[in-house]
Amino acid sequence: MTRPLVVHIDATESILELERKALAGIDCEIVSVAVSSEGEIIEAVKKATVILNDHSPVTRAMVDQLENCKLIIRYGHGYDTVDVDACTEAGIIVTNIAGSTSEEVSNHALTLMLASAREIKRLDLATTSGRWDEVYSRSILNQIYGETVGIVGFGWIGRAMARKCKALGMDVLVNDPYVGDHLAVEYQVAFVSKDELLERSDYVSLHVPHLEGTHHFIDAAALELMKPTAYLVNTSRGPVVDEHALIAALQAGKIAGAGMDVFEQEPLSTDNPLLHMENVICTPHIAGSSEIGWEIIRRRAGEEAARVLRGERPEVVVNPEVLGRVTL
């Protein structure tokens, strides 16, 4: 009988120390392959039983070439790079490492919100360039306490964000049609419509995956509903925001500013107007980053692979409808 094959794909090879430790005792072959094109990915994974995928795209064309695959593991929260429908049709389980970096991402979103509210970028640029008197004032900046944050998406990260904002004395509004109303009581938040959230919030923080229904969730119409004193924070996925509409709204003063960790095109072009606005803080898609967080992701990826190779169900299943058609 052929040994199961576990294949890790990324831009560079990895020694997979933590993944191998989690798979210890299971008779399988484990390899890491550096890939940079669709053809290289297909060649690397076509015989794989389990695919460990850092962030490489997994398209329908790739899925059609898979001969033995039972499980695709997406390192981290997001799985928008994987064609989940194609995997479901092919009888392949898709899992992500949900909750692995909830604290890191929510901390980063909170940092962007606080830095925006206190205008840290503008004040730093002025102070360090000798323009102290230009920005010194006793009556500028926002209080935070008693202000309202609107959280779009109430999964692991959105809930962590709500908990931290409540600790700061903020009122928290939530828009998420896919979670139970009991969470409003548990987290002491108010569930509202998208429009009400945009109209009432002093800060709007996005925590949703990039799906067909969330593409350009924040567009020109949404930005029109926001307060001119409000800030937008995005640590989810770039295409959740219509970037052209955001730039236009910022240039027209329709919102006060933004804190952005993700963008429609990454890496950012140096001529992107967002980079040259004093009321916009940009970071390089790094919200989930921390040494311990990355170790947790890698360890849990190995553990999920081990479960499936032992014939068990993974802890997290993105496409549960496939379970009845998969022999574990």
Secondary structure, 3 states (H helix, E strand, C coil): CCCCEEEEEECCCCCCHHHHHHCCCCCCEEEEEECCCHHHHHHHHCCCCEEEECCCCECHHHHCCCCCCCEEEECCCCCCCECHHHHHHHCCEEEECCCCCHHHHHHHHHHHHHHHHCCHHHHHHHHHCCCHHHHCCCCCCCCCCCCEEEEECCCHHHHHHHHHHHHCCCEEEEECCCCCCHHHHHHCCEECCHHHHHHHCCEEEECCCCCHHHCCCECHHHHHHCCCCCEEEECCCHHHECHHHHHHHHHCCCCCEEEECCCCCCCCCCCCHHHHCCCEEECCCCCCCCHHHHHHHHHHHHHHHHHHHCCCCCCCCCCHHHHHHCCC
